[in-house]
Amino acid sequence: MSPAPIVLLETDYETIDAAIAAKDEQAAQLTDQGISFKQQTLYRATDGARLFLITPIDLELEADEPSRASSKPRTRRTNPQKRRERTQQVNYR
């Protein structure tokens, strides 16, 4: 079982530099433990404050997940205007 995601709020720290340092420290700890992870910087809609999200990735679980490919063949979607142009070609002489 992989560790839970780590959420760090910019507003929990005195400065943005302190928040970034805390995020980097958490990432370094996961790296030292050999845990793969992804980092995201999100922004709160209410005030625009940064939210740092570090999500550990369990590579074994990811490899065991079934493919999400559909068995139904996909049809090519085209712009209706272009489709009309292809079917209604007029030759002017």
Legacy VTK file of the C-alpha trace (Angstrom):
# vtk DataFile Version 3.0
C-alpha trace
ASCII
DATASET POLYDATA
POINTS 93 float
0.000 0.000 0.000
1.440 3.340 -1.005
1.530 6.305 1.365
-1.274 8.870 1.291
-0.905 12.026 -0.815
0.858 14.946 0.865
-0.846 18.342 0.707
1.016 21.513 1.659
-0.759 24.871 1.699
1.147 28.057 0.962
-0.817 29.817 3.722
0.516 27.407 6.382
3.986 28.950 6.056
5.414 32.398 6.750
6.694 32.859 3.186
6.286 31.146 -0.153
9.975 30.216 -0.011
9.344 28.314 3.237
6.406 26.475 1.626
8.506 25.521 -1.402
11.342 24.351 0.876
8.873 22.159 2.815
7.569 20.674 -0.451
11.104 19.972 -1.640
11.961 18.357 1.706
8.936 16.047 1.492
9.874 15.107 -2.070
13.462 14.399 -0.984
12.224 12.124 1.812
10.126 10.098 -0.625
13.064 9.888 -3.036
15.340 8.673 -0.215
12.770 5.970 0.595
12.698 4.889 -3.047
9.050 5.873 -3.521
8.017 7.176 -6.934
5.740 10.205 -6.877
4.325 13.033 -8.930
4.150 16.690 -7.905
1.454 19.193 -8.785
0.996 22.853 -7.964
-2.656 23.765 -7.732
-4.291 27.088 -6.923
-7.231 27.647 -4.596
-10.181 29.229 -6.369
-11.101 31.369 -3.365
-7.862 33.320 -2.965
-5.343 31.983 -5.498
-3.061 30.568 -2.806
-0.813 27.729 -3.950
-1.456 24.183 -2.882
1.384 21.706 -3.377
0.276 18.117 -3.920
2.730 15.214 -3.780
1.133 11.923 -4.794
3.094 8.692 -4.276
2.731 6.269 -7.174
2.492 2.539 -6.574
4.102 1.174 -9.743
2.930 -2.400 -9.046
-0.728 -1.381 -8.828
-0.437 0.791 -11.916
0.974 -2.138 -13.922
-1.839 -4.459 -12.757
-4.645 -2.101 -13.818
-6.506 -3.274 -16.904
-6.149 -1.269 -20.044
-8.842 1.341 -20.574
-8.865 0.834 -24.310
-12.336 0.298 -25.679
-13.068 -2.827 -27.686
-15.390 -0.803 -29.921
-13.635 0.711 -32.941
-13.536 4.490 -32.923
-14.910 6.406 -35.824
-13.118 9.481 -37.010
-15.013 12.599 -36.075
-14.883 15.397 -38.569
-16.033 18.935 -38.594
-19.546 19.065 -40.164
-18.506 21.984 -42.373
-15.571 20.030 -43.810
-17.776 16.987 -44.302
-20.257 19.141 -46.258
-17.436 20.552 -48.385
-16.275 17.044 -49.280
-19.715 15.811 -50.304
-20.964 18.922 -52.091
-18.146 19.856 -54.409
-19.192 22.129 -57.240
-17.107 22.633 -60.381
-17.433 26.095 -61.920
-16.591 26.500 -65.583
LINES 1 94
93 0 1 2 3 4 5 6 7 8 9 10 11 12 13 14 15 16 17 18 19 20 21 22 23 24 25 26 27 28 29 30 31 32 33 34 35 36 37 38 39 40 41 42 43 44 45 46 47 48 49 50 51 52 53 54 55 56 57 58 59 60 61 62 63 64 65 66 67 68 69 70 71 72 73 74 75 76 77 78 79 80 81 82 83 84 85 86 87 88 89 90 91 92
